[in-house]
Amino acid sequence: MNRFEGFDLGKSGRDNCFSLMFCMLRMHLADDGRNGGTVIRNLLFSIAAFALGVSVTVAQQPQSVIRIKLLNGLNGNPLKLTKVGLEVSPGYREIDVQTDQNGVAAISISKDSTILTHNTKLYVACADEPGGLVHNDFKVSEILLRGIVQPVAKPNRCRKTTGTSVPGELVLFVRPWEFLENNPL
């Protein structure tokens, strides 16, 4: 009899761990004492395999694609072939993405993440003008459900900052840094 009967390499990590643990338990119950320390070793191996399967399952969060539309707040035109200032949390890691010919960037991201926007060397967010410390984090789940058009407080140098929210899309309004403006980047 195959000692690992029921262990299928075609299954997901979690299913494999449960199958492997079941096999190990069957081996333990069938062991008549002749194998001595192998029972404990098998039990420890099955616990480790279960932990690995759970971590693999958690690490493989489902990804969703969202679109980020980058618009010039001075004239309403899309910013084409422009790097978008984004980070993702948890972890606050930089996302390197650029808009296409239509001013839209697409990213694949976990539904439970949060996107943080920031200024770049080329532009400042229109929402940052009134004094900074503005809301610049957006939940991916909300972007997917309703879509978000970044709110821009008045008074503001940006004149074209209205849009319609579309599920799966985040609209950001930015403008170029002005001459002698305090660009910390």
Secondary structure as GFF3:
##gff-version 3
##sequence-region A 1 185
A	DSSP	alpha_helix	13	30	.	.	.	ID=ss1
A	DSSP	alpha_helix	38	59	.	.	.	ID=ss2
A	DSSP	beta_strand	63	72	.	.	.	ID=ss3
A	DSSP	beta_strand	83	89	.	.	.	ID=ss4
A	DSSP	beta_strand	93	98	.	.	.	ID=ss5
A	DSSP	beta_strand	104	110	.	.	.	ID=ss6
A	DSSP	beta_strand	114	117	.	.	.	ID=ss7
A	DSSP	beta_strand	123	125	.	.	.	ID=ss8
A	DSSP	three_ten_helix	126	128	.	.	.	ID=ss9
A	DSSP	beta_strand	137	139	.	.	.	ID=ss10
A	DSSP	alpha_helix	140	145	.	.	.	ID=ss11
A	DSSP	beta_strand	148	149	.	.	.	ID=ss12
A	DSSP	beta_strand	169	176	.	.	.	ID=ss13
###
